[in-house]
Amino acid sequence: MTETVTITTTVGNDSNGDPVAQTESITLTPLEVAPGNMLQKYGTGGDLTDVEFTVYFPLRVRTAIDTYNHINDVIRNGDEIVVRGKTCTALVELWQSGRGGSRGGVAVLARSRTGKKA
């Protein structure tokens, strides 16, 4: 069975920094869903973000029958992503090969919207 995730693009934030005016959701099939990081926090050093999942996508994804879009047009930092029934916020990291062509992909770190484990 192929696993899917649901992406809901957020349009902006209200005065409290909370997302508002979400667009319609889209369901995508990632290349893989992997565990998030397993960071341990020592002392009061820099900020560390705990993420529940790492979701991998190719550079172009199928968004409808015979329709493909570049992943940057589908998901951005701060968008809502539902993985395995957990609603998270997306942190997107794009990688494209310096050799050109369609080599590369994107890793989406999915963290709970509250900053706590989902």
C-alpha positions in Angstrom: 0.0 0.0 0.0 1.3 3.4 -0.9 1.4 6.0 1.8 0.1 9.5 1.2 0.3 12.9 3.0 -2.0 15.9 2.8 -0.7 19.4 2.2 -2.7 22.5 3.0 -1.0 25.8 1.9 -1.3 28.6 4.3 -1.8 32.1 2.9 -0.6 34.2 5.8 -0.6 34.7 9.5 -2.8 36.7 11.9 -1.5 39.3 14.4 -0.7 36.4 16.8 1.4 34.6 14.1 -1.2 31.9 13.6 -1.9 30.7 10.1 -5.2 31.9 8.4 -7.0 31.7 5.1 -5.9 28.2 4.1 -6.4 27.0 0.5 -7.8 23.6 -0.5 -5.8 20.6 0.5 -3.9 18.3 -1.9 -3.0 14.7 -1.3 0.5 13.6 -2.5 2.4 10.4 -2.5 5.9 10.9 -1.2 9.0 8.8 -2.1 9.3 7.9 1.6 8.2 8.8 5.1 11.0 8.4 7.6 11.3 9.1 11.3 12.1 12.6 12.4 15.3 13.6 14.3 16.3 12.1 17.6 17.9 15.2 19.1 19.0 15.4 22.7 19.2 18.9 24.1 22.3 19.7 26.2 22.7 22.9 28.1 21.3 26.2 26.8 23.0 26.2 23.4 21.3 27.1 20.1 17.7 26.3 19.1 16.9 22.7 18.2 13.7 21.8 16.5 12.1 18.4 17.2 10.4 16.9 14.2 8.1 13.9 14.1 8.7 12.8 10.4 11.0 13.5 7.4 9.0 13.3 4.2 10.9 12.9 0.9 9.5 14.1 -2.5 11.0 14.3 -6.0 11.5 17.7 -7.6 8.3 17.3 -9.6 5.1 15.8 -8.1 1.9 14.6 -9.7 -1.0 16.9 -8.6 -3.7 15.6 -10.9 -4.1 13.3 -13.9 -1.4 14.2 -16.4 -0.5 17.3 -14.4 3.0 17.6 -12.7 4.2 20.6 -10.7 7.6 21.6 -9.3 7.6 20.8 -5.6 8.2 24.6 -4.8 4.8 25.3 -6.3 3.1 22.8 -4.0 4.6 23.1 -0.5 6.4 25.9 1.3 7.8 26.5 4.8 4.9 26.9 7.3 2.4 24.9 5.3 0.3 22.3 7.1 1.2 18.7 6.4 -0.7 15.7 7.7 1.5 12.6 8.1 0.1 9.4 9.5 -2.9 11.2 10.9 -0.8 13.9 12.7 -1.1 17.5 11.7 2.3 19.2 11.5 4.0 22.3 10.1 6.4 21.8 7.2 10.0 22.9 7.1 11.1 22.5 3.5 14.7 21.9 2.3 15.2 21.7 -1.5 18.2 20.0 -3.0 19.1 20.3 -6.7 22.2 18.8 -8.3 24.7 21.3 -9.6 24.9 19.0 -12.6 21.5 20.2 -13.8 18.6 18.3 -15.1 16.1 16.7 -12.8 18.5 15.4 -10.2 17.6 16.3 -6.6 14.6 16.3 -4.4 13.1 17.8 -1.3 13.1 16.8 2.4 10.1 18.1 4.4 10.6 18.1 8.1 7.2 17.8 9.7 6.9 19.1 13.3 3.9 19.4 15.5 2.1 22.8 15.2 2.5 23.3 19.0 6.2 22.6 19.1 5.4 19.5 21.2 5.4 15.9 20.2 2.2 15.3 18.2 
